Amino acid sequence: MRIWLVSLCVICSACGAQPAPQFFNATRHDITLEDIRFVVFDRGGDAEVIRLGYLGLAERARVPRLMRQAAEQTTGCKVTGPSTGPLRSPSLPGDTGEARFRLRC
């Protein structure tokens, strides 16, 4: 039983970042900025950005700026603000693990 559980954990950890259901079939981009890895899911007019890896509390202050930059660099579009409506982020304001942005291309 223990080997099965370890195997399942290894398989799931290999999956990496997955988009929210609203971003299924979006184009995936991987980018590293200032030694922080991000995955950006581009849906044409909106983007979901997910930070990968662990950061201590003191290191998180720069992440919102880098998330915005990751969305712009990978999509070639300008971030105009947070996504709204059904695409808005369910995260708390200031979350440094996930953000969703409205884009103007």
C-alpha positions as CSV (number, residue, x, y, z in Angstrom):
1,M,0.0,0.0,0.0
2,R,2.8,2.4,0.9
3,I,4.5,1.9,-2.5
4,W,1.3,2.6,-4.3
5,L,0.9,5.9,-2.4
6,V,4.5,7.0,-3.1
7,S,4.0,6.1,-6.8
8,L,0.8,8.2,-7.0
9,C,2.6,11.2,-5.4
10,V,5.5,10.9,-7.9
11,I,3.1,10.7,-10.8
12,C,1.0,13.7,-9.7
13,S,4.1,15.8,-9.0
14,A,5.3,15.2,-12.5
15,C,2.1,16.9,-13.9
16,G,3.2,20.4,-13.1
17,A,0.9,23.3,-13.1
18,Q,-2.6,22.7,-14.5
19,P,-5.0,25.5,-15.6
20,A,-8.3,26.2,-13.9
21,P,-11.2,24.7,-15.9
22,Q,-11.9,28.1,-17.4
23,F,-8.5,27.9,-19.0
24,F,-8.6,24.4,-20.4
25,N,-7.4,24.4,-24.1
26,A,-5.5,27.7,-23.4
27,T,-2.0,28.0,-24.8
28,R,0.7,27.2,-22.2
29,H,3.9,29.2,-21.8
30,D,6.7,28.6,-19.4
31,I,8.9,31.5,-18.3
32,T,11.5,32.3,-15.6
33,L,11.9,35.8,-14.4
34,E,14.4,36.8,-11.6
35,D,14.9,33.1,-10.9
36,I,11.2,32.5,-10.3
37,R,9.4,30.0,-12.6
38,F,5.9,30.8,-13.9
39,V,3.4,29.1,-16.2
40,V,1.1,31.3,-18.2
41,F,-2.1,30.0,-19.7
42,D,-3.2,32.3,-22.6
43,R,-6.9,32.3,-23.5
44,G,-6.8,35.1,-26.1
45,G,-8.2,37.9,-24.0
46,D,-7.3,36.6,-20.5
47,A,-4.3,34.9,-18.9
48,E,-3.8,32.8,-15.9
49,V,-0.4,32.9,-14.3
50,I,0.8,30.3,-11.8
51,R,4.0,30.6,-9.8
52,L,5.9,27.4,-9.4
53,G,8.1,26.5,-6.4
54,Y,8.3,27.6,-2.8
55,L,9.1,31.2,-1.8
56,G,9.6,32.5,1.7
57,L,7.4,35.4,2.9
58,A,10.1,37.9,2.4
59,E,10.6,36.9,-1.2
60,R,7.0,37.3,-2.3
61,A,6.7,41.1,-2.5
62,R,8.1,41.1,-6.1
63,V,5.9,38.3,-7.4
64,P,2.7,40.3,-8.4
65,R,4.9,42.6,-10.6
66,L,6.6,39.5,-12.1
67,M,3.3,37.8,-12.7
68,R,2.1,40.8,-14.7
69,Q,5.4,40.8,-16.6
70,A,5.2,37.1,-17.3
71,A,1.7,37.5,-18.8
72,E,2.8,40.4,-21.1
73,Q,6.0,38.8,-22.2
74,T,4.6,35.4,-23.1
75,T,1.4,36.6,-24.8
76,G,2.7,39.7,-26.4
77,C,-0.3,41.6,-25.1
78,K,-0.8,44.4,-22.5
79,V,-2.3,43.6,-19.1
80,T,-5.2,46.0,-18.5
81,G,-6.3,44.7,-15.1
82,P,-7.6,41.6,-13.4
83,S,-9.9,39.2,-15.2
84,T,-13.6,39.7,-14.4
85,G,-16.8,37.7,-14.6
86,P,-16.5,33.9,-14.7
87,L,-12.7,34.2,-15.4
88,R,-11.9,36.3,-12.3
89,S,-9.5,34.7,-9.8
90,P,-11.0,33.0,-6.8
91,S,-7.8,33.7,-4.9
92,L,-7.5,36.3,-2.1
93,P,-6.1,39.7,-3.1
94,G,-2.3,39.6,-2.9
95,D,-2.1,35.9,-3.6
96,T,1.4,35.2,-5.0
97,G,0.6,31.7,-6.3
98,E,-2.0,32.4,-8.9
99,A,-3.4,35.5,-10.8
100,R,-5.7,36.1,-13.7
101,F,-5.4,39.1,-16.0
102,R,-7.4,40.7,-18.7
103,L,-5.3,41.4,-21.8
104,R,-5.4,43.9,-24.7
105,C,-3.8,42.5,-27.8
